[in-house]
Amino acid sequence: MINTLEEGAGKLTLADTNEEGANLLALQTQQSLASTSLSLAAQADQNVLRLF
């Protein structure tokens, strides 16, 4: 049972750096797209207000 617990603990602490790097890049890309979308939406609102 101790071996099983140690093996499980080892799997929990062992991280695949490639997978984690890909996850981080995906989150950064999502954040960048969200920021760009908000910026474009704000510009569109300003352009509409300029019409009046």
Secondary structure, 3 states (H helix, E strand, C coil): CHHHHHHHHHHHHCCCHHHHHHHHHHHHHHHHHHHHHHHHHHHHHHHHHHCC
